[in-house]
């Protein structure tokens, strides 16, 4: 599966770079140029880094520090509204 369409970089290529020691999106970009053009693949690269034990992105670290919900987690269901009594017309 492609991670970076601009430079035709696959998920396997990114995983190999991580296995070779890359632990930031910038280090991935140095090897295969993924994330250096439009930038739409950077979040996926960050996710792959996180899945392989590399340093998580700064946003995830800040959310964790502040005790905010995990951005990848399913949101909690919204509470049901209180029932409303029917109107009576006189």
RAZI-V457327 format. One record per backbone hydrogen bond with DSSP energy under -1.0 kcal/mol. CO is the residue of the C=O (numbers start at 1). NH is the residue of the N-H. Records with the same first field share a line. If there is no record, write none. Layout:
# RAZI-V457327
CO: NH ; NH
This chain:
# RAZI-V457327
1: 11
4: 9
9: 3 ; 4
10: 14
11: 15
12: 16
13: 17
14: 18
15: 19
16: 20
17: 22
18: 21
24: 28
25: 29
26: 30
27: 31
28: 32
29: 33
33: 36
39: 42
41: 45
42: 46
43: 47
44: 48
45: 49
46: 50
47: 51
48: 52
49: 54
50: 53
57: 61
58: 62
59: 63
60: 64
61: 65
62: 66
63: 68
70: 73
